[in-house]
């Protein structure tokens, strides 16, 4: 489950912003990098330093649902 802060960070992303959720710093192996452009969001899921998946979405809500499904 995403924290309220992580959800807010994703929902308020502007064009060309990046948000990282999870990862080694908070004791998790899985990390999500969310990048936004003026037309889409791209989510990359890593296990440590290995890229596992990359998906594109049209809205921040879709990104949040995708990440929550994977956690």
HULINPE-V111422 format. One record per helix or strand of 2 or more residues. SS is the DSSP state (a for helix, b for strand). FROM is the first residue (numbers start at 1). LEN is the number of residues. Records with the same first field share a line. If there is no record, write none. Layout:
SS: FROM-LEN  FROM-LEN
This chain:
a: 4-8  24-3  60-11
b: 18-5  30-7  41-7  50-8
